[in-house]
Amino acid sequence: MFTVCSHRRPGDSPTPENAMETRISRLEVAIEYIQRDLGDLKKDMRSMRCHIETDFRILFGAITAVAIGLAGLMAKGFQWL
């Protein structure tokens, strides 16, 4: 996953504190990326919500117009008008 460059001398063994710091720093970087991605997702969802509202209004208006038109054709066909 991640590689860590460290300047150790041959024969030095990593101390638990250094290993822990390395792991924590990797986690912090991963969390920063996750937070950035979540922010992008929030922006995308807001823009999609606006588009969905507009599309719904257009679709609802079209369905209403078709229903009224068909009702008029039926009324004329049955000679109600």
Long-range contacts (C-beta under 8 A, 24 or more apart in sequence): 1-26, 2-26, 2-29
